[in-house]
Amino acid sequence: MNKLSIVGAGIVGEAAAQIIAREEYCRELMLIDVQGDLAKGKALDVWQAAVESGSDTRVYGGSDAELLQDSDLVVITAGVPRKPGQSRQDVLSINLPILDGIMRDINRHAPAATVLVVSNPVDVLTYRACSLSGLGRNRVFGQAGVLDTARMKCFIAEETGFSARDITALVLGGHGDSMVPLMRYCAVGSVPLSHFLTDQQIERIVQRTRQGGGEILGLKKVGSACDAPGVAIAEMVDAIANGRNRILPTVAILEGEYGRTGVAMGVPCVMGELGVARVIEMSLDAQEQAMFDHSADQVVRDIAEMNALVSGAG
């Protein structure tokens, strides 16, 4: 990849930039923020760290939207983070106009760029970004499931005592308390998780996964999770930059999959050079489908709230 831009020089954007620059996923990395000097300072710091790691990726920062020019991929992390006690949806009214402004800048300076949305509420903002871009769901999508799956793998490793390297897991649905961890598809060394854990232990993992971000937020008090989200972003960037065709849980616009249309949800997707190469529709049992539908209904309500905000602002 020639040029990648991260809009939002907060802790998540910086964490992602560190990995992307160190691993040379692009030749040129832009860190863009309304606080231009902050972005410049962080970019210089990231660049120097990358050079020390043997990377030739060049990192620049600033506030000018023209820095987006000719970007191949734009990662959006800008916006206000949650505070303790807030849901991801609580920050919608603040982050929606921020997202709209960023999309206007992208459409003007990098209209052909692929867009990865990370800002919360990610399902709603991914839907909005896709509708504003006109690029289609393969080029505009969101990050949530990679992070949620990593959290669940962490909790499974803690509960079982087994190496995280042998654990496979999958989380679908909206990025919130209604997310759908698919425990039937979780395994340790290809052995179903139910072989090692009781139903009560599995349910405890499900609930902790759903509340994973809130747990960190409550413990830190000031600032939300940053390192794990940064790694999750870098994992998706790697799949795109290197055309790996990896199967990753991704917030994508559904077009009939799982019985849903016109909603952004976390589902397994093939991620490669062109972004979302295809959405994988898995077979769900009645209970799993009911949970997925419940999650989808929540996202539909959130999108309706967003549309009301947009209409009110107009």
C-alpha positions in Angstrom: 0.0 0.0 0.0 1.3 3.4 -0.9 -0.5 5.8 1.4 -2.6 5.2 4.5 -4.2 8.0 6.6 -5.5 7.7 10.2 -8.0 10.5 11.1 -7.9 10.9 14.8 -4.6 11.2 16.7 -6.0 9.9 20.0 -4.8 6.9 21.9 -6.4 4.4 19.6 -5.1 6.1 16.4 -1.7 6.4 17.8 -1.6 2.7 19.0 -2.6 1.6 15.5 -0.1 3.9 13.8 2.8 2.4 15.9 2.1 -1.1 14.6 1.3 0.0 11.0 4.5 2.0 10.7 6.7 -0.6 12.4 5.4 -3.4 10.2 5.6 -1.3 7.0 2.0 -1.9 5.9 2.3 1.3 3.9 5.0 3.5 2.4 3.5 6.7 3.8 1.4 7.1 6.9 -0.6 10.3 7.7 -1.9 11.0 11.3 -4.6 13.7 11.0 -6.3 15.5 13.9 -8.0 18.8 14.6 -5.1 19.4 17.0 -2.5 19.7 14.3 0.6 20.1 16.5 -0.5 17.1 18.6 -0.8 15.0 15.4 2.6 16.3 14.2 4.3 15.4 17.5 2.8 11.9 17.7 3.6 11.3 14.0 7.3 12.2 14.6 7.4 10.0 17.7 5.9 7.1 15.8 8.2 7.6 12.9 11.3 7.6 15.1 10.2 4.4 16.8 9.6 2.8 13.4 13.0 3.8 12.1 14.6 2.2 15.2 12.7 -1.0 14.3 14.2 -1.0 10.8 11.0 0.4 9.0 11.2 2.7 6.0 7.6 3.9 6.4 7.5 7.7 6.6 5.0 9.2 9.1 3.6 12.7 8.9 1.0 14.6 10.9 -1.2 17.7 10.8 -4.7 19.1 10.7 -5.1 19.9 7.1 -7.6 17.7 5.2 -5.4 17.9 2.2 -3.1 15.4 3.9 -5.7 12.8 2.8 -4.9 13.4 -0.8 -4.4 10.1 -2.8 -4.8 7.9 0.3 -5.4 4.2 -0.5 -7.0 3.6 2.9 -8.4 5.9 5.5 -8.9 4.7 9.1 -11.4 6.8 11.1 -10.7 6.8 14.9 -11.8 10.4 15.6 -14.5 11.3 18.1 -15.1 11.4 21.8 -14.6 8.2 23.8 -17.1 6.8 26.2 -17.0 7.8 29.8 -17.7 5.4 32.7 -21.4 4.5 32.7 -22.0 5.5 29.1 -22.9 3.2 26.3 -21.4 3.4 22.8 -24.7 4.8 21.6 -24.5 7.7 24.1 -21.8 9.4 22.1 -23.7 9.2 18.8 -24.9 12.9 18.8 -21.3 14.1 19.2 -19.5 11.7 16.9 -22.0 11.8 14.1 -21.2 15.3 12.9 -17.5 14.5 13.3 -17.9 11.5 11.0 -19.9 13.5 8.5 -17.1 16.1 8.3 -14.5 13.5 7.8 -16.4 11.8 5.0 -16.8 15.2 3.2 -13.0 15.6 3.4 -12.5 12.0 2.1 -14.9 12.5 -0.8 -13.1 15.7 -1.7 -9.4 14.6 -1.3 -9.4 10.8 -1.6 -12.7 9.8 -3.2 -11.3 6.4 -4.3 -10.0 5.5 -0.8 -11.2 2.4 1.1 -12.6 3.5 4.5 -12.3 1.6 7.8 -14.5 3.0 10.5 -13.5 2.5 14.2 -15.3 5.4 15.9 -18.3 4.5 18.1 -21.0 3.7 17.8 -19.2 1.8 15.0 -22.2 -0.1 13.5 -24.2 3.1 13.0 -21.3 5.2 11.8 -20.2 2.5 9.4 -23.7 2.6 7.9 -23.5 6.4 7.7 -20.1 6.4 6.1 -21.1 3.9 3.5 -24.2 5.9 2.6 -22.1 9.1 2.3 -19.3 7.6 0.2 -21.2 5.9 -2.6 -18.4 3.3 -2.8 -20.4 0.2 -1.7 -20.0 -2.2 1.2 -16.8 -3.7 -0.1 -14.9 -0.4 0.3 -16.5 1.0 3.5 -16.7 -1.2 6.6 -16.0 -1.2 10.3 -13.8 -2.7 13.0 -15.3 -4.3 16.0 -15.4 -8.1 15.7 -11.7 -8.6 15.6 -11.4 -6.7 18.9 -14.4 -8.5 20.5 -13.1 -11.9 19.4 -9.6 -11.1 20.9 -11.3 -10.3 24.2 -13.2 -13.5 24.1 -10.1 -15.6 23.3 -8.4 -13.9 26.3 -11.2 -14.8 28.6 -11.3 -18.4 27.3 -7.5 -18.7 27.9 -8.0 -17.4 31.4 -10.8 -19.8 32.2 -9.3 -22.9 30.6 -5.6 -22.3 31.3 -4.8 -23.3 27.7 -2.6 -21.3 25.3 -4.4 -18.5 23.4 -2.6 -19.7 20.3 -4.8 -22.8 20.2 -8.1 -20.9 20.7 -10.5 -20.0 17.9 -13.5 -17.8 18.6 -16.1 -15.8 16.7 -18.3 -12.8 17.6 -21.2 -11.6 15.4 -23.8 -8.8 15.7 -23.7 -5.3 16.9 -20.7 -3.9 18.9 -22.4 -3.6 22.2 -24.2 -5.5 24.9 -26.3 -7.4 22.3 -23.3 -8.8 20.5 -23.5 -12.5 19.6 -20.5 -14.6 20.7 -21.0 -17.9 18.8 -19.8 -20.4 21.4 -20.7 -23.4 19.2 -17.9 -22.3 16.9 -15.3 -21.8 19.7 -12.7 -24.4 20.1 -9.3 -25.1 21.7 -7.0 -27.1 19.5 -10.0 -28.0 17.3 -11.8 -29.5 20.3 -15.2 -27.8 21.0 -15.1 -25.5 24.0 -18.0 -27.4 25.6 -15.6 -30.3 26.1 -13.6 -28.2 28.7 -16.1 -25.8 30.3 -19.5 -26.0 31.9 -22.5 -24.1 30.6 -22.2 -21.7 33.5 -18.5 -21.0 32.7 -19.3 -20.4 29.0 -22.1 -18.0 29.9 -19.8 -16.1 32.2 -17.4 -15.7 29.2 -20.2 -14.5 27.0 -21.3 -11.8 29.4 -17.7 -10.7 30.1 -17.1 -10.4 26.3 -20.2 -8.3 25.8 -19.0 -6.0 28.6 -15.3 -6.2 27.7 -14.9 -2.5 26.7 -16.9 -1.3 29.7 -14.8 -3.4 32.1 -11.6 -1.7 30.9 -13.3 1.7 30.9 -14.5 1.2 34.5 -11.1 0.2 35.7 -9.1 2.9 34.0 -11.6 5.6 34.9 -9.9 8.1 32.5 -9.6 6.8 29.0 -10.9 3.7 27.3 -9.1 0.7 25.7 -6.4 1.6 23.3 -3.8 -1.1 22.8 -6.1 -4.0 21.9 -8.2 -1.8 19.5 -4.9 -0.6 17.9 -3.8 -4.2 17.3 -7.3 -5.0 15.8 -7.0 -2.1 13.4 -3.5 -3.2 12.3 -4.7 -6.8 11.8 -7.4 -5.5 9.3 -4.9 -3.1 7.7 -2.5 -6.0 7.2 -5.2 -8.1 5.5 -6.0 -5.3 3.1 -2.4 -4.0 2.4 -1.1 -7.5 1.8 -4.1 -8.9 0.0 -4.3 -11.9 2.5 -7.9 -12.8 1.9 -8.3 -13.5 5.6 -11.7 -14.3 7.2 -12.2 -11.7 9.8 -15.3 -10.5 11.7 -16.1 -7.2 10.1 -18.9 -4.6 10.4 -20.4 -4.8 6.9 -23.6 -3.6 5.3 -25.8 -6.7 4.9 -27.6 -7.3 1.6 -29.9 -10.2 2.5 -27.4 -12.2 4.5 -28.7 -13.6 7.8 -32.2 -12.4 6.7 -31.2 -8.7 7.0 -30.9 -5.9 4.5 -29.7 -2.3 4.9 -28.1 -2.6 8.3 -24.4 -2.6 9.4 -23.5 -5.7 11.5 -20.5 -7.7 12.5 -20.3 -10.8 10.3 -17.4 -12.9 9.0 -15.9 -11.4 5.8 -13.1 -12.3 3.5 -10.8 -9.3 3.8 -8.3 -8.6 1.0 -6.8 -6.1 -1.3 -10.3 -4.7 -2.4 -11.6 -4.6 1.2 -14.6 -6.9 1.8 -14.3 -9.4 -0.9 -17.4 -11.2 0.3 -19.6 -11.7 3.3 -19.7 -15.3 4.7 -23.2 -16.4 5.7 -22.9 -19.0 8.4 -25.6 -21.5 9.5 -27.2 -20.4 12.7 -29.4 -22.5 14.9 -32.7 -21.1 16.2 -31.2 -19.7 19.4 -28.3 -18.1 17.6 -30.6 -16.6 14.9 -32.8 -15.1 17.7 -29.8 -13.5 19.3 -28.6 -12.2 16.0 -32.1 -10.8 15.2 -32.2 -9.1 18.6 -28.8 -7.5 18.0 -29.9 -6.4 14.5 -33.1 -4.9 15.8 -31.0 -2.8 18.2 -28.8 -1.5 15.4 -31.9 -0.7 13.3 -33.2 1.4 16.2 -29.9 3.1 16.5 -29.8 3.9 12.8 -33.3 5.3 13.1 -32.1 7.5 15.9 -29.2 8.6 13.8 -31.5 9.5 10.9 -33.6 11.6 13.3 -30.5 13.5 14.3 -29.6 14.1 10.7 -33.1 15.3 9.9 -33.1 17.6 12.9 -29.7 19.0 11.9 -31.0 19.6 8.4 
